[in-house]
Amino acid sequence: MAIGLKLRNLLFLIHAVPPERARPHLPAGLELDIYPTPAGPMGFVATVILEAGPAFPYVLTGFRQINYRLYVRHGDQAGILFLRSWVSSRAAAAAMSLAIPTEHASVKLQIEDQPEPYSNYRVEGRSGEHRLEAEACSAHSFESSPFPNPEEAIHFLTHRLAGFASGAHPKGGLSIVRVSHPHMQPMPARVLRLRADQWSDCGLLTPEEIERPMLAMIQPEIEFDMNLPEKVDL
């Protein structure tokens, strides 16, 4: 059974991370999805902020969400590992915790569309002592990245149809949530300010690295279908 969501105002904040830092965070059954860059092989993490409309067939009101993701592979399948997810609705957080590591958190989002769309995008999130503060704006072109062109960067970073989680499934172990959505065509964005305690506290990025993401992009809207989680046999 698929849960249909309309996602809006997705902001992707991408950081490159050395593989040796990322591998200790991988559960059994997953490997890091490594990309060859001029600085050497790199893994990637993403902070994704979004708004979701009501979910069907389950009755959930709209909510705001912050996902902390690590880019991984399971065999020949590219996916992402959900390390943590903050959700502004208690009901949505309880439902989503059955699939991915989720907690109720304060997530405030403000967007200004004048004089042009996404001229300012501000988010403040807090869960316990962890805080996220980000400010970004739309840009006219993508900043330089290790990918040969924006199309390959977008495909590698956004078209991930498998979401993995460790310990969220009722039977424990590694679980997978299969998703489907059209190919994204995000607009480039520029980060003005960024603080993300989650990454520095777990040792994946330093505060200085967090302030300088490799790439930022905004997807205004997309239809998204998510299946119920399945246990992965290792």
Residue frames as qw, qx, qy, qz and C-alpha x, y, z in Angstrom:
[[0.000, 0.889, 0.458, 0.000, 0.00, 0.00, 0.00],
 [0.452, 0.270, 0.007, 0.850, 1.47, 3.36, -1.05],
 [0.174, -0.770, -0.375, 0.485, 1.13, 6.60, 0.88],
 [0.425, 0.619, 0.293, 0.592, 0.78, 9.59, -1.44],
 [0.336, -0.692, -0.185, 0.612, 2.31, 12.91, -0.48],
 [0.410, 0.814, 0.122, 0.393, 2.61, 16.25, -2.19],
 [0.629, -0.428, -0.101, 0.641, 5.93, 17.71, -1.11],
 [0.230, 0.924, 0.148, 0.268, 6.63, 21.43, -1.40],
 [0.079, -0.935, 0.273, -0.214, 9.51, 23.83, -0.90],
 [0.945, -0.191, 0.015, 0.265, 12.24, 21.19, -0.73],
 [0.089, 0.910, -0.399, 0.064, 15.64, 22.64, 0.06],
 [0.963, 0.009, -0.101, 0.251, 18.60, 20.29, -0.50],
 [0.121, -0.895, 0.425, -0.062, 21.85, 21.18, 1.29],
 [0.970, 0.159, -0.132, 0.125, 24.61, 18.84, 0.13],
 [0.252, -0.823, 0.508, 0.021, 28.01, 18.30, 1.73],
 [0.772, 0.351, -0.523, 0.082, 30.85, 16.08, 0.59],
 [0.644, -0.644, 0.362, -0.196, 32.37, 13.95, 3.34],
 [0.181, 0.527, -0.829, -0.053, 35.53, 11.80, 3.38],
 [0.778, -0.075, -0.552, -0.290, 34.61, 8.09, 3.19],
 [0.482, 0.041, -0.746, 0.457, 36.55, 7.20, 6.34],
 [0.191, -0.069, 0.423, -0.883, 34.33, 9.54, 8.37],
 [0.659, 0.002, -0.144, -0.738, 31.08, 8.23, 6.91],
 [0.602, 0.090, -0.780, -0.145, 31.68, 4.46, 6.99],
 [0.105, -0.002, -0.833, 0.543, 31.35, 4.07, 10.80],
 [0.435, 0.160, 0.308, -0.831, 27.74, 5.30, 10.48],
 [0.587, 0.163, -0.573, -0.548, 26.74, 2.53, 8.06],
 [0.770, -0.191, 0.488, -0.363, 24.71, -0.41, 9.36],
 [0.400, -0.149, 0.868, 0.252, 25.45, -3.92, 8.12],
 [0.510, 0.515, 0.685, 0.070, 24.21, -4.47, 4.59],
 [0.309, 0.940, 0.142, -0.025, 24.94, -0.99, 3.24],
 [0.666, -0.075, 0.132, 0.731, 27.97, 0.56, 1.63],
 [0.028, -0.697, -0.037, 0.716, 28.82, 4.17, 0.97],
 [0.620, 0.677, 0.348, 0.191, 27.91, 5.50, -2.47],
 [0.452, -0.560, 0.206, 0.663, 31.24, 7.05, -3.42],
 [0.542, 0.822, 0.163, 0.062, 31.80, 9.55, -6.23],
 [0.709, -0.033, 0.076, 0.700, 35.27, 10.31, -7.66],
 [0.035, 0.989, 0.131, -0.062, 36.04, 14.01, -7.16],
 [0.479, 0.728, -0.301, 0.387, 39.16, 16.09, -7.92],
 [0.279, -0.678, 0.520, -0.438, 39.93, 15.93, -4.19],
 [0.035, 0.185, -0.974, 0.123, 39.63, 12.13, -4.18],
 [0.357, -0.370, -0.816, -0.264, 36.74, 9.71, -3.58],
 [0.185, -0.133, 0.376, -0.898, 33.96, 11.31, -1.56],
 [0.081, -0.492, -0.866, 0.043, 30.71, 10.36, 0.09],
 [0.124, -0.375, -0.158, -0.905, 27.83, 12.77, 0.51],
 [0.066, -0.447, -0.766, 0.458, 25.36, 13.79, 3.19],
 [0.076, -0.454, -0.403, -0.791, 22.24, 15.86, 2.68],
 [0.079, 0.347, 0.595, -0.721, 20.10, 18.02, 4.89],
 [0.075, -0.343, -0.665, -0.659, 16.66, 18.21, 3.29],
 [0.180, 0.285, 0.490, -0.804, 13.96, 20.61, 4.49],
 [0.149, -0.232, -0.729, -0.626, 10.43, 20.25, 3.13],
 [0.484, 0.064, 0.374, -0.789, 6.73, 20.77, 3.66],
 [0.052, -0.120, -0.960, -0.249, 4.23, 17.95, 3.12],
 [0.521, -0.191, -0.165, -0.816, 0.52, 18.07, 2.51],
 [0.759, -0.183, 0.422, -0.462, -2.01, 15.68, 4.09],
 [0.036, 0.317, -0.927, -0.198, -1.07, 12.02, 3.56],
 [0.832, 0.098, 0.083, -0.539, -3.48, 9.48, 2.13],
 [0.477, -0.483, -0.605, -0.416, -4.85, 6.85, 2.66],
 [0.476, -0.406, -0.576, 0.526, -3.91, 7.77, 6.23],
 [0.074, -0.920, -0.264, -0.281, -5.38, 10.93, 7.69],
 [0.596, -0.359, -0.131, 0.707, -2.43, 13.12, 8.55],
 [0.122, 0.968, 0.129, -0.176, -2.41, 16.88, 8.45],
 [0.587, 0.703, -0.192, 0.352, 0.36, 18.74, 6.68],
 [0.703, -0.649, 0.062, 0.284, 3.74, 19.05, 8.39],
 [0.284, 0.864, -0.412, 0.054, 7.26, 20.38, 8.02],
 [0.969, -0.175, 0.088, 0.151, 10.22, 18.04, 8.05],
 [0.093, 0.827, -0.552, -0.048, 14.02, 18.07, 8.24],
 [0.998, 0.029, 0.013, 0.046, 15.83, 14.94, 7.08],
 [0.179, -0.759, 0.609, 0.145, 19.48, 14.08, 7.67],
 [0.945, 0.292, 0.088, -0.115, 20.61, 11.63, 4.98],
 [0.343, -0.559, 0.675, 0.337, 23.70, 9.69, 3.97],
 [0.691, 0.492, -0.316, -0.425, 24.11, 8.48, 0.37],
 [0.521, -0.313, 0.792, -0.058, 24.45, 4.70, 0.25],
 [0.583, 0.259, -0.617, -0.461, 24.15, 1.60, -1.91],
 [0.713, -0.144, 0.629, -0.276, 22.65, -1.82, -1.27],
 [0.699, 0.203, 0.622, 0.288, 24.10, -4.09, -3.92],
 [0.315, 0.228, 0.455, 0.801, 23.37, -2.37, -7.23],
 [0.120, -0.807, -0.534, -0.221, 20.60, -0.21, -5.74],
 [0.232, 0.278, -0.209, 0.908, 21.35, 3.45, -5.00],
 [0.406, -0.723, -0.540, -0.144, 19.57, 4.88, -1.99],
 [0.022, -0.637, 0.333, -0.695, 19.82, 7.02, 1.09],
 [0.506, -0.269, -0.736, 0.361, 20.18, 6.12, 4.75],
 [0.311, -0.795, -0.146, -0.500, 17.93, 8.13, 7.06],
 [0.428, 0.133, -0.622, 0.642, 20.11, 9.00, 10.04],
 [0.044, -0.403, -0.590, 0.698, 17.51, 11.25, 11.67],
 [0.027, -0.492, -0.543, -0.679, 14.28, 13.02, 10.81],
 [0.016, 0.262, 0.483, -0.835, 12.55, 15.92, 12.53],
 [0.093, -0.485, -0.709, -0.504, 8.80, 16.38, 11.98],
 [0.114, -0.226, 0.211, -0.944, 6.67, 19.30, 13.18],
 [0.718, -0.252, -0.173, -0.626, 3.46, 17.25, 13.67],
 [0.420, -0.355, 0.770, -0.324, 3.26, 14.82, 16.59],
 [0.851, 0.228, 0.365, -0.302, 0.84, 12.55, 14.70],
 [0.716, 0.645, -0.264, -0.040, 3.03, 12.49, 11.58],
 [0.038, 0.655, -0.722, 0.218, 6.17, 11.91, 13.67],
 [0.638, -0.183, 0.677, -0.319, 4.55, 8.92, 15.40],
 [0.872, 0.406, 0.194, -0.195, 3.43, 7.42, 12.08],
 [0.566, 0.731, -0.377, 0.053, 6.75, 8.01, 10.31],
 [0.283, -0.631, 0.694, -0.201, 8.76, 6.56, 13.20],
 [0.879, 0.033, 0.452, -0.149, 7.48, 3.14, 12.07],
 [0.809, 0.562, 0.073, 0.155, 9.53, 3.56, 8.89],
 [0.542, 0.515, -0.250, 0.615, 12.50, 5.84, 9.63],
 [0.460, -0.330, -0.487, 0.665, 14.13, 7.30, 12.79],
 [0.050, -0.629, -0.302, -0.715, 11.78, 10.21, 13.47],
 [0.301, -0.402, -0.591, 0.631, 11.14, 12.55, 16.34],
 [0.012, 0.903, 0.409, 0.131, 8.77, 15.42, 16.96],
 [0.494, -0.185, -0.038, 0.849, 10.59, 18.74, 16.73],
 [0.140, 0.835, 0.192, -0.496, 10.03, 22.44, 16.30],
 [0.479, 0.118, 0.525, 0.693, 10.42, 23.32, 12.61],
 [0.178, 0.815, 0.255, -0.489, 9.67, 26.90, 11.52],
 [0.507, 0.172, 0.544, 0.646, 9.83, 27.83, 7.84],
 [0.184, 0.820, 0.198, -0.505, 9.48, 31.22, 6.18],
 [0.542, 0.194, 0.548, 0.607, 9.71, 31.86, 2.44],
 [0.161, 0.726, 0.066, -0.665, 9.70, 35.18, 0.57],
 [0.625, 0.365, 0.601, 0.338, 8.84, 35.16, -3.14],
 [0.265, 0.944, 0.147, 0.127, 9.45, 38.84, -3.90],
 [0.414, 0.566, -0.178, -0.690, 11.01, 40.21, -6.00],
 [0.584, 0.301, -0.676, -0.334, 11.42, 36.66, -7.40],
 [0.909, -0.268, -0.241, -0.208, 10.55, 33.11, -6.25],
 [0.876, -0.321, -0.161, 0.321, 12.55, 32.00, -3.21],
 [0.262, 0.788, -0.216, 0.514, 14.32, 35.31, -2.85],
 [0.117, -0.501, 0.675, -0.529, 14.68, 34.25, 0.79],
 [0.829, -0.197, -0.490, -0.183, 14.21, 30.83, 2.43],
 [0.076, -0.524, 0.628, -0.570, 14.66, 30.63, 6.21],
 [0.814, -0.280, -0.477, -0.179, 14.25, 27.63, 8.47],
 [0.144, -0.526, 0.651, -0.528, 14.78, 27.12, 12.19],
 [0.839, -0.177, -0.469, -0.211, 14.54, 23.66, 13.70],
 [0.130, -0.532, 0.678, -0.490, 15.17, 22.34, 17.18],
 [0.875, -0.223, -0.390, -0.179, 15.03, 18.91, 18.78],
 [0.791, -0.468, -0.175, 0.352, 16.39, 18.79, 22.31],
 [0.371, -0.726, 0.185, 0.548, 19.78, 20.45, 22.28],
 [0.485, 0.090, 0.593, 0.636, 20.21, 20.02, 18.52],
 [0.256, 0.756, 0.184, -0.573, 19.51, 23.05, 16.35],
 [0.517, 0.272, 0.538, 0.608, 19.33, 23.75, 12.66],
 [0.123, 0.818, 0.142, -0.544, 19.39, 27.27, 11.26],
 [0.505, 0.129, 0.580, 0.626, 19.52, 27.86, 7.53],
 [0.289, 0.785, 0.141, -0.530, 19.01, 30.79, 5.22],
 [0.469, 0.019, 0.665, 0.581, 19.21, 30.48, 1.45],
 [0.399, 0.642, 0.067, -0.651, 17.99, 32.16, -1.72],
 [0.820, 0.469, 0.317, 0.081, 17.45, 31.20, -5.33],
 [0.323, -0.567, 0.447, 0.612, 20.42, 31.62, -7.65],
 [0.569, 0.638, -0.186, -0.485, 20.87, 32.02, -11.39],
 [0.714, 0.410, -0.565, -0.054, 23.22, 29.07, -11.82],
 [0.920, -0.368, -0.108, 0.081, 24.61, 26.11, -9.94],
 [0.210, -0.848, 0.485, 0.038, 27.88, 26.66, -8.15],
 [0.466, 0.490, -0.734, -0.064, 30.84, 24.49, -9.07],
 [0.834, -0.298, 0.372, -0.277, 30.70, 20.87, -7.89],
 [0.340, -0.398, 0.813, 0.255, 32.65, 17.66, -8.58],
 [0.647, 0.415, 0.638, -0.047, 29.96, 16.55, -11.03],
 [0.404, 0.049, 0.504, 0.762, 30.63, 17.15, -14.74],
 [0.149, -0.319, -0.367, -0.861, 27.32, 18.97, -15.26],
 [0.407, -0.145, 0.391, -0.813, 24.21, 20.00, -13.29],
 [0.806, 0.011, -0.308, -0.506, 22.09, 17.23, -14.82],
 [0.689, 0.087, -0.695, 0.186, 24.33, 14.47, -13.45],
 [0.057, 0.169, -0.608, 0.773, 24.50, 16.18, -10.06],
 [0.585, -0.100, 0.112, -0.797, 20.72, 16.44, -9.87],
 [0.839, 0.025, -0.458, -0.293, 20.18, 12.83, -10.89],
 [0.547, 0.141, -0.720, 0.403, 22.79, 11.46, -8.47],
 [0.050, 0.097, -0.557, 0.823, 21.61, 13.58, -5.54],
 [0.497, 0.031, 0.223, -0.838, 17.81, 13.55, -5.92],
 [0.795, 0.102, -0.370, -0.470, 16.75, 10.38, -7.77],
 [0.049, 0.252, -0.911, 0.322, 17.03, 7.92, -4.91],
 [0.675, -0.188, -0.362, -0.614, 14.14, 5.45, -4.90],
 [0.772, -0.251, -0.566, 0.142, 15.19, 3.47, -1.82],
 [0.208, -0.729, 0.320, -0.568, 15.26, 4.84, 1.71],
 [0.705, -0.047, -0.669, 0.230, 17.02, 2.72, 4.32],
 [0.398, -0.700, 0.256, -0.535, 16.79, 2.85, 8.09],
 [0.469, 0.155, -0.817, 0.299, 18.40, 0.90, 10.89],
 [0.122, -0.135, -0.786, 0.591, 16.28, -0.30, 13.80],
 [0.381, 0.052, 0.061, -0.921, 13.01, 1.39, 12.76],
 [0.618, -0.056, -0.638, -0.455, 11.28, -1.79, 11.55],
 [0.753, -0.457, 0.153, -0.448, 9.26, -3.68, 14.22],
 [0.992, -0.037, -0.055, 0.109, 11.46, -6.74, 13.60],
 [0.480, -0.732, 0.310, 0.370, 14.62, -4.71, 13.96],
 [0.666, 0.019, 0.509, 0.545, 17.62, -4.74, 11.65],
 [0.062, -0.251, 0.353, 0.899, 17.80, -2.91, 8.35],
 [0.430, 0.602, 0.644, -0.197, 14.59, -1.84, 6.60],
 [0.195, 0.011, 0.480, 0.855, 13.84, -0.30, 3.22],
 [0.354, 0.661, 0.431, -0.501, 11.11, 2.10, 2.13],
 [0.401, 0.201, 0.614, 0.649, 10.59, 2.08, -1.64],
 [0.165, 0.687, 0.236, -0.667, 9.47, 5.38, -3.14],
 [0.462, 0.394, 0.566, 0.558, 8.55, 6.73, -6.54],
 [0.060, 0.829, 0.179, -0.527, 8.43, 10.26, -7.90],
 [0.631, 0.754, 0.083, 0.162, 9.08, 12.06, -11.19],
 [0.669, 0.110, -0.081, 0.730, 12.59, 13.22, -11.97],
 [0.222, -0.835, -0.244, 0.442, 13.23, 16.45, -10.12],
 [0.477, 0.571, 0.155, 0.650, 14.21, 19.67, -11.88],
 [0.417, -0.745, -0.305, 0.423, 15.33, 21.84, -8.98],
 [0.259, 0.915, -0.039, 0.307, 16.47, 25.43, -9.24],
 [0.609, 0.186, -0.422, 0.645, 19.93, 26.41, -8.02],
 [0.438, -0.871, -0.187, -0.117, 20.20, 28.04, -4.63],
 [0.395, 0.511, -0.437, 0.626, 22.83, 29.89, -2.65],
 [0.638, -0.547, -0.494, 0.221, 23.32, 29.38, 1.09],
 [0.020, 0.810, -0.126, 0.572, 23.64, 32.54, 3.15],
 [0.287, -0.521, 0.615, -0.518, 23.86, 30.95, 6.60],
 [0.846, -0.070, -0.482, -0.218, 23.86, 27.39, 7.92],
 [0.213, -0.444, 0.755, -0.433, 24.15, 25.71, 11.29],
 [0.860, -0.060, -0.369, -0.347, 23.39, 22.00, 11.67],
 [0.408, -0.596, 0.619, -0.309, 24.35, 20.54, 15.04],
 [0.962, 0.031, 0.206, -0.177, 23.40, 17.03, 13.95],
 [0.806, 0.515, -0.211, 0.200, 26.38, 16.75, 11.61],
 [0.160, 0.688, -0.538, 0.459, 28.99, 18.21, 13.96],
 [0.628, -0.451, 0.464, -0.432, 27.75, 16.27, 17.01],
 [0.972, 0.046, 0.223, -0.066, 27.98, 12.93, 15.20],
 [0.509, -0.535, 0.502, 0.451, 31.42, 13.78, 13.80],
 [0.683, 0.462, 0.494, 0.276, 30.57, 13.76, 10.10],
 [0.358, 0.708, 0.121, 0.597, 31.28, 17.46, 9.51],
 [0.374, -0.227, -0.352, 0.828, 32.99, 20.24, 11.40],
 [0.098, 0.795, 0.409, -0.437, 31.06, 23.48, 12.09],
 [0.017, -0.606, 0.359, 0.710, 33.28, 25.21, 9.53],
 [0.088, 0.006, 0.871, 0.483, 32.50, 22.59, 6.88],
 [0.145, 0.600, 0.770, -0.160, 28.78, 22.83, 7.62],
 [0.081, 0.750, 0.116, -0.646, 28.85, 26.54, 6.79],
 [0.188, 0.555, -0.531, -0.613, 30.11, 25.77, 3.26],
 [0.791, 0.217, 0.550, -0.157, 27.85, 23.20, 1.57],
 [0.393, -0.106, 0.683, 0.606, 29.00, 21.84, -1.76],
 [0.109, -0.243, -0.636, -0.724, 25.65, 22.43, -3.45],
 [0.245, 0.341, 0.609, -0.673, 22.19, 23.79, -2.67],
 [0.160, -0.134, -0.662, -0.720, 18.98, 23.48, -4.69],
 [0.406, 0.188, 0.483, -0.753, 15.26, 24.06, -4.31],
 [0.073, -0.240, -0.877, -0.410, 12.47, 21.85, -5.69],
 [0.334, -0.170, 0.080, -0.924, 9.22, 23.87, -5.48],
 [0.762, -0.009, 0.315, -0.565, 6.84, 20.88, -5.58],
 [0.333, 0.267, -0.865, -0.264, 6.70, 17.17, -6.37],
 [0.872, -0.184, -0.053, -0.451, 4.31, 14.22, -6.02],
 [0.089, 0.468, -0.848, 0.231, 5.81, 11.47, -3.92],
 [0.887, -0.201, -0.218, -0.354, 4.60, 7.91, -3.22],
 [0.039, -0.517, 0.789, -0.330, 6.05, 5.92, -0.32],
 [0.767, -0.136, -0.590, -0.214, 5.46, 2.23, 0.35],
 [0.734, -0.640, 0.124, -0.190, 5.36, 0.66, 3.79],
 [0.056, -0.712, 0.700, -0.020, 8.75, -0.45, 5.14],
 [0.966, 0.083, -0.233, -0.078, 10.10, -3.92, 4.40],
 [0.653, -0.623, 0.406, 0.144, 12.78, -5.75, 6.33],
 [0.508, 0.684, -0.511, -0.112, 16.02, -6.27, 4.40],
 [0.973, -0.194, 0.108, 0.068, 17.39, -9.82, 4.57],
 [0.016, -0.844, 0.525, 0.107, 21.16, -9.63, 4.98]]
